[in-house]
Amino acid sequence: MKLTKEQIEENLACYRQAMETNDYSNIDVLEGDPQQWYAKSGSSFFPHSIYRRKPTPTLRPWKPEEVPLGVLVRSKDDHKERSLICGTDRFHINTGLGFFTFSRALEMLEHSIDNGKTWLPCGVEEGR
């Protein structure tokens, strides 16, 4: 496999960043066999592999069909008041705390699927 100049530069940039931070979790090996290279050279950098930085996860609001009905919600600011998600239409989420647009719910609310032990954002994480 022959790498382009851009792939080599990206490989080196990814690897330098990982070495500086001692964090290799943000690198994906897209192509190549790192185990084979490591066995031959003892190096953790694999020059015949193609790397990329893992995309940074982002949150987006739920779509109507993704809203988990019947789960607990609470305000991010005031953790005392809790309610249930009662329903949804194309534009809003209906809770005992009021009606929220999908983007407003992501900003203002958290939901729990385990009766309040852990709280999650009211949206979907993308980019992993």
N, C-alpha and C positions, 0 to 999 in steps of 0.2 A: 504494500500500500504506500503510495507516494502522497505526502501531505502538501497542500498549497502553502504559500508564504503566510497567508492570513491565518490558516489553521495552526501553523507553528507559532505565530505570534500570540494567538489566543491561548494555546496550550501553555506557553511560558508565562503569560499574564495570570492565568488561573493558578498555575503551580506556585508562582511567586507569592500571590496573595495567600494561598493556603499555607505556605511556609512561614510567612510573616505573622499570621494569626494563629498558626498551629491548629487550624480547623479545616479539615478536608471534607467536611460534610456538605459543603456548597458546590462540590464538583461532581459532575456526572461523566462517566466514560461512555462515549457514544459508540465508539468503534475500536476494535483492537482487542488484544488479549493481555491485560496487565499481569496476570499470574505468570504467564510464560516469560515475559520480559524480566519480572522480578526474580524469577528463579535463575536466570542467566546472569544478571548484572548486580543483584542485591540493591538496586536503586528503587526508590518508590516513585520516580518519574518515568513514565513510559513514553518514549519519544515516538513510537509507532502507533500510538493511540490518539484518538480525537477526543478532546475534552470540550466541555462547555460549562459555564457557570449555571448553576441551577436557578431557575427563575424565582424571583421573590414572590411569595404568596400574597395575594390581595383578596380583600373581602368585597363581595358584591351583594346587593339586596336579594332576598328571596324572589322567586317567581311564584305566582299564585299556587301552582301545583306542588311547590316545594315546601310550603308552610306546614309545619307539624301541628295539626289540630289537637287540642286538648292538653297541651303541655303548659307548664308554669312559665310565666313571664314576670319580670320585674324591671323597674326603672334602673338604669345604670347609676343614677344619682342617689335615689332613695331606696335602699334595699329592704325597707320595712313593708312596703305595699307589694303584694303579689296577686297575680290573677291568672286566668287561663286564656289561651287562645281559643276563642269560641267559633270563629269562622273567618272567611276571607271572600273577597270578590276580586274583580280584575285590578282594582286600584288600592284597596285597603286591607288591613288586618284588623279584625274586631277582637278586642280584649276587654276585660272588665275595667281596665285602666283607660279605655277610650279607643277611638279609631286612629290608626296610624297608616300613613303611606308606607310602602315597602322600604324606601330609602330612609324615612324618618324612624322606622322601627329599628333599622340597622344602627342609626345614630344614638337612639335613646333607650333601647330595650336590650335585655339579655333573656335567654330562655334556658330551661333546664329539662332534660329528658330523664333525670334520675331523682325526681322529687326534691330538688333544691340542693343536692350535694355539690354539684358542679354547675357552673353557668357558662353559657356559650353565646357568641354574638348571634343576632337575628339575621343571618346571611349565610352565604356559601363561600368557602375559601377556594380560590382558583390559583393555578400556576404552580402546582407541585408536580 
